Amino acid sequence: MTTTPAYDTYWRFASLRQAVFMRRVEGYSPPWTDDPVLSRYRFTNVYRASDRVSQYLIRRVLYEGEQSQSEVFFRAILFKLFNRIDTWEKLADAVGPPSWRKFSFERYATALDRLMERGDRIYSAAYIMPSPAFGSRRKHRNHLRLIEHMMKDRTPQRLAQVRSLREAFNILRSCPSFGDFLAFQLTIDLNYSALLNFPETEFVVAGPGARDGIRKCFADTAGLSEADIIRMMSELAESEFARLGLKFQNLWGRPLQLIDCQNLFCELSKYARIVHPDIQGASGRMRIKQRFVARKIPLPQWYPPKWELTPTVASSQHSTKSAVVEVGT
């Protein structure tokens, strides 16, 4: 394999971005970094489960409410199809705590209709959510029909019987409108819950951003697949941080998983637009759209209990408010 200068930047970016996250959790006041790109632009966390939307999903959607297979799956898919905290909370205000047992298509659809009529945005811009063909002119109504279809097709029960992350992915991939990347992301989301319990080191699918990052890091991949390269990065992480003299603070003992290395390639693709403008990716994009706005607020963390991370409570000595970390509780 032949690397480019962006390869070493991948590891430096990971170390710098995780340091920002840890300083925020520990309650330090901004600025949390002297890196000009990280200070100016918005990047997701190194660990996918640490991002704001993932944290909300884990704590407020997956582990809050009835834990039956059907209810956990219904809540997870309903949340992730829109992938927007504000939509979930406004929908819950209109129909009550979302529940398959009490689900009414027309009631949920009308509540979303009203949000759109008010001018509210109901979908996240994180990634494109294609509309399944269920006969409606409105995408959100088609997505509600898709959930009905998946529930009646006994998707949660079939997922509960799988023996690997790949099998779970294959079930979701067979659902209408789900491509490889979306099916994989939903598989990881469900794997946070009690419905699935497989190692994140088992299986990975590279998204468009990750493929762009891989192209920027490697001039020649020697025929390795994108999934092989992501796996290689996860296996080399400790030695590469050491080679570059970088201090990487992992997630309270949890090393980088395949999904995290996949996400890092996506974020590296954006970071390299500024620090390596001469290295071209597949997308041809040259600018970063989202700006970073520092907010001095507590950053509570809560992870799936099955991960068994060491419980930590960090009482801040650097802020008037404490940043509470509840991992595995």
Secondary structure, DSSP 8 states (H G I E B T S, - for coil): -EE-HHHHHHHHHHHHHHHHHHHHHTT--S-----HHHHHB----SSGGGSHHHHHIIIIIISSS--SHHHHHHHHHHHHHHT-HHHHHHHHHHHSS--STT--HHHHHHHHHHHHHTT---S-SSS------SS-SSHHHHHHHHHHHHHHTTHHHHHTT-SSHHHHHHHHHTSTT--HHHHHHHHHHHHTSSS----TTS-----HHHHHHHHHHEEE-TT--HHHHHHHHHHHHHHHHHHTT-----BTTB---HHHHHHHHHHHHHHHHHH-TTS--SS-------B---------EEE-GGG------B--SSSSS-B-EEE--
